[in-house]
Amino acid sequence: MPGAMSEMRIAVAQCCHPADGDVEALVRSYARRAAEVGAQLLVFPEFLMTPFQVGPEEMARQAQGLQGPFSQMVRSVAAEFGLWVLYTVNERPDCEDEGEVVDSARACEQGASGSTQACEGGTSSASSFGGKPFNTAVLCNDAGEIRCVYRKAHLFNAGPHPESDSMQAGDELCPVIETPFGALSVAICYDLRFPEVFRRAALRGCQLMLVPAGWVDGPGKDAQWRTLLAARAIEDQMFVVGACRADKGYVGNSCVVDPTGKVVASAGRGEELLVASVDLSSVERLRESFPVLQHRRPELYE
C-alpha cells in the first residue's frame, strides 16, 4: 500500500464486561493505557456493548443505531486519545439513516469522504423495530470517524444457546480498508472457522485481519482458538489479531500472529492490555518471495 506506515503498535483489550455496567469507564481506561504505550490501534473483543448472556429480549431492548449514544461514546474516546478503535455494537436494524453510515464507510474504503449522520435512537424492544439486532463491528479512525462497518455473517448455532435466537446475520463480508498503517479487514469470532473469509480478504490485499471474539470455553477450545488464528495467518500470509473476552466461560488467550504463524504476543485468561509491534511491510515481502496466492488454481476448486 503506497504511503502506508508499515510499522505499527496494536493494543488488544482483553476485558470482562464490567460488573457495574459502566462500559464507558472500561473503554476510557483501556484507551488511556493504549495511548500511554504508544499504540495506534486498539481492538476490543466481541459483545463489548451488550453481553450475550442477557438473552434475546434484553439484547433487542438494548440495541442502538450506529449513531446511538454507545457508538458515539466510543468514537469520542477514540478521538480524545488519538486512537483507531475497533469495537462491537448490538445494532438496531431499523434506523432510517443506518444505510447512510454504511455507505459512507464504503466510500471511505475507496478513499472518499462522506457524512456519517445516522439514527441516534437509543434502546428499543424487539417488537418496536420488528427484527433481531446485528452483531456489528465498527472501525473508527483517530478522529472518531467511522471507516468500516461489518455485521457478523456466520452465526454460532451450536450448543444450547444458538446465536440466531438473539441476532440476525449480516449478508456481506467485510471490505478491505486502507489505513495509514496498511490494509485491514475484520471477521468476528465464529467467522474464524470459515477460511474463505480470510482468503477473500487476502486476495484483496489485506495485510492485517482483526478478529474480535467471545470464544466459548470448553474441552480443547483454547487450543482450537490459537490453532485457527495461526492457520489463517499462515495460509493467507497476513497478520491476524484475535481479541477474546476474559469473562467466565470464555477462553481469553488473545494473541497477535504474524504471517509465518509465529505468535508475536499472547495473553493468558485474565483481563489485560496486550501490546504488540508489527511490521506490515513484511506481508508484501513474504508474498513476493513465497507467492502462495499466485499459485492458486481456482478452476480446480469448483
N, C-alpha and C positions, 0 to 999 in steps of 0.2 A: 504494500500500500504506500504510494508515494507520499513523502512528507510526514509519515506517521512516526510517533515516538515509540521505538521498538521496545525499550526497556521500561518497565512499569512495576509499581508495587501494589499488590492486591491485598485487601483485608477481608477476611471472612468472619462474620458474626455468628459463631455457633452458640445460639442462645436458647433459653426456655421462654415460653410465654409467661409474662410477669404475673405473679400471683394476685397482685392488686389491679391487674388490667391496664396499667399505665404504660402502654406501648410507646407513647411519645417519649417518656423518660428513657426507656430502653434504647430507642433509636438514637436519641441525642447522646446517650452515654457511649454507645459504640462508635458513632460518628466522631465524637471528640477524640476518642482513643485512636481511631484510624487516622485522623488528621495529625495527631501528635507523632505517629510513627512514619509519617510521610507517604501514606497510601494515596493513590489517585482514584481507586475504585473500591467501594465497599459492597459486599454481597451478603444479603440476608437470606435465611432459609425460607422454605415453603410455610404457608399458614402464619405469616407474620401478623396480619391484621386480625384474623379470627381463627382460633384453634379449631381443628377438625372435629374435636370431641364434643363441641357444643350441640351437635345434632342438626338435622336438616332444617327444621323450622327456625331455630335460632340463627343458623347460618344465613338463611334467607332474610330474616328480620334485620340482621346487622349489615347486610350488603350495601355498598355505596358505589357511586359512579367514579370514573377516573378523575373527575374534578371535585369529588367529595372531600370532606374535611380530613380524612385519613391520608389520602394521596397528597393533598396539598400540604399537610404537615410534613410528610417525609421529604417532599421536594423542597420545602422551605429549609429544612435541616441540611439537605444536600448543598443548597446554595450558601447557607451560613458557613459551612465548614469547607466549601470548595471541593466537594467530592462528587464523582459519578457514583450513583447508588442503584443497585438492583434490589427491588422489594416486591412483595406479593400482596395482592388485593383480592378480597372477596367481592367480586364486581357484579353490580346490578346490570342486567342485560337490556333494560328498558329506557335508559336515559336518552332523551331526544337527540342530543348532540354528541352522543358517545362515539358514533362513527366518525365525527369530525376529528376527534382526538387520534383515532387510529389512522385516519387518512393523513393527518399531519405528521405522525410518526413515520409513515411510509415515505412522505415527502422528504423528511429528514434523512431517511436511508439513502435517498437519491441525491442528497446534498443541498436540498432546498429548505426553505424555512416556511413556517406556516403558523396559523393560530392554534392554540390549544384550549380554546374555550369549550367547555362541555358541561354536562349535568353536574350541578352542585348538590344534588339531592343527598340527604343523609340516609337513615335507615328506612327499611320498608318490610312489610310482610310479604311472604311468597304470593299470597292471593292478590295483593295490590299490584304486583308487576307481572303476574301471570307466567312465571318461569323460574327455574333454578338459576343461581348465580354462576358465574365463571370463576375458575381458579386462575387468576391472571398475574403474570409477571410484568413489571414495568421497569424499564431502564431510563433513568433521567441523568442529564449531564450536570456539570458542576455549577450551572446557573439555575438548576431546578426545572429545566425544560424536558418534557417527555421526548425521548428519542426512539423508544421501542416499546411495543405492547404485544405480549404473547399470551393467548388463552390456552391453557393446558389441553392438549389434543387427545392424549391417551389417559383414560381414567382407570384407576386401580380397582377393578371389580372382582376382587378375590378376597376371601375371608368373610368375617361376619358383618362388616360394615362397608359395603360397596360404595365407591365414591359417587356413582351415578344417582344414589339416593339423595345426595346433598348438592350436587352441582351438575352442570351440563358441560359437554366437551366443546372446545373450540374446533373450527373446521379449517384452520390454516396453520402451517408450521411457521416458526419464527424466521423473519428475514435475517440476512447478514448485514450488520450495521457497521458503517465506517466511523471510527472514532479517532481521537488524537493518538491513541495507543496502537491501533490496529483494527482488524476486522473481528467483530464479536457476534455471537448469536446466543440463544437461550433455549434450554429444554427444562422441563420440570419433572423431577422425581421419576415416576414410572416410565417416562419417555426414555430413560436410560437403557431400558430393555429393548428398545427398537433401534437397531443400528442404522436403519435407513435415515432416521432423523439427522444423525451426525454426518453420515456420508453426503447427504444433500447439502448440508452446510459447508462441508469441506470442499465440495465441487464448486461452491460459490465463493471460495476464497477465505472461509472462516479460519482464523488463527487461534481463537480463544472461545471455548464454549463454557457458559455458566449454567450450573445445574442446581438451583435451589430445591431442597428436598425435605420431606418428612419421612425418611426411610424407616419403615416399621421394623422393630426389633423381632428377633426370633432365631431359631436354630440356623446357624450359618449365614444369617442376613448381613452381618457386618462384613464378612469375607466377600459375599456377593457384591455388596456396595463398592468395596475397594477394587475388586477384580473388574467389574464392569466399567468403572471410571478409567482404569488403566487400559482396558481393551479398546474403549472408544478413542482414547488418546493415541494409542499405538496404531490402530488400523486407519485412522484418519489424519495422523501426523499433525496433531494440534494440541494445545494446552487445554486441559479440562479442569474446571474448578467445581468440586462438589461441596455444597454448603448444606449441612443437615442439622435438624433441630437437636437440642440436647435434652429435651423433656423426657420424662419416664415413658418407656415404650418405643423410643426411637434409638437408632444406633449411634448418633453423633458421628465421630470419625470423619469430620470434614477434612478434605485434602485438596492439594493442588498437584496435578500430574503433568509432566512435560511430554512432548511428542514421542519420546522413546519409551514411555511408561515409567520413568523414574518419578518417585514421589518427592516433590520439591519441599513440601511442608505438610504436616498432618497434625490433627488434633486427637485428643482422647475422647471420652464420652461426656465430660462435663462442659460447663459454659466456659468459653474463652474466645479471645480475638486471635485468629490465626492470620499470620502475615507472611507473604511470600513475594520475592522479587523475581520477575520473569523477563526474558528477552524474546519478544515475539518475532524478531527478525530471524531467530533460529528455525522457525517454522518453514520459511521460504528456503533457507539453506538446505534443510533436510529434504524438502520436497524436490529440490533441484538435484541433489546428489543421489537420492533414492526415490525415483518418481513412481511410487506405487499407484497413485491416482491415474497417471498416464498409461499404466499397464492394464487397466481395466478392459474387459471385453463384454460390455453390456448386452451385445447381441446374443450372448450365450446365457444370460441370466433370466431371460423371459420364460 
